[in-house]
Amino acid sequence: MNVILKSSHRFQISYGFKYFVLSPEIFEKLSSKNCVIQSLINPRSNFVSSAFTKQRNSLSKESKEFLEEELDFVEVYVDGSCLVRKGIAAGGAGVYWGDGDSRNTAYPLPSVYDERGNFRKATSQKAELTAAIMAVKQAKQSDIKKLLVKTDSQLVVKGMTSWIQVWMKNNWKTKEGHDVINRIDFLRLWILCRGLDISWEHVKGHEGIFGNERAHELANEGAHLAIRDMSKSAEEN
């Protein structure tokens, strides 16, 4: 288990495939159950520093029970899809809260020209990020304080729990020196997550996990809506 102080107000904990971002109050309770801070982020810069390191301890049984039972996170599945029709990509974002939930969303992401005339191609990565953004927005609108986001996208999970700190430190460059793809979407998601105790969990895609399958269906539905909108626009022009 890794525990990282993200700023003077938020804490990040990784536990197996789950990643939690906790308030100081909850972190204090968890710290009393044999948890150890590994790295400290400078509150003035919000970047990871390895200057502050303490002994690493394994997660105690009591801590596991606290995380899995007492935190009581609300669960949501997100997924993204990208389909190609006649050489044009169309994306869709799917958000699944549960059967019959009015917040379940199939959102179209057509390939479009932006205000500068640049062609913005829909991609599966952008669709995955858009789904996560929508889920966090909906959680805030529903006054949810503790959110567990489940996704089959390693990009979203690792991006939001590990890579984003490095990218910000490196002026949104990867360790290879390339520009971060979908930087704006990652930044929007990072800002939206403020004020939430949020957990990111990676699940295997297409393995029969009900919530993941439903989110995938919604994402595909969104992509088909994008294809319909793009075809209609082409006919009108």
Number of C-alpha atoms within 10 A of each C-alpha: 17 18 22 20 25 22 17 14 13 18 21 22 22 18 15 10 11 18 25 24 27 24 18 15 11 15 19 12 13 18 15 10 16 14 21 20 20 20 18 22 20 17 13 8 11 16 20 20 15 11 11 12 12 11 7 13 13 11 15 13 10 11 19 14 11 15 15 10 10 11 14 13 19 15 16 22 27 33 33 33 29 25 19 14 10 5 7 13 22 30 32 35 33 32 33 29 19 16 10 8 9 9 16 21 22 25 25 27 30 26 18 15 11 9 7 6 8 9 11 12 15 24 21 21 19 23 28 26 25 26 28 27 23 19 25 24 16 15 20 16 9 10 10 15 14 22 24 20 24 25 28 20 21 13 15 22 22 15 17 18 22 14 15 21 17 16 19 17 13 14 11 18 17 16 12 6 11 9 14 16 13 12 15 10 16 21 15 13 21 16 11 15 19 13 15 20 21 21 25 21 22 19 17 13 14 11 9 10 11 12 21 25 18 22 29 27 21 26 32 25 21 27 30 25 20 24 24 15 16 19 13 11 10 9 8 7 6
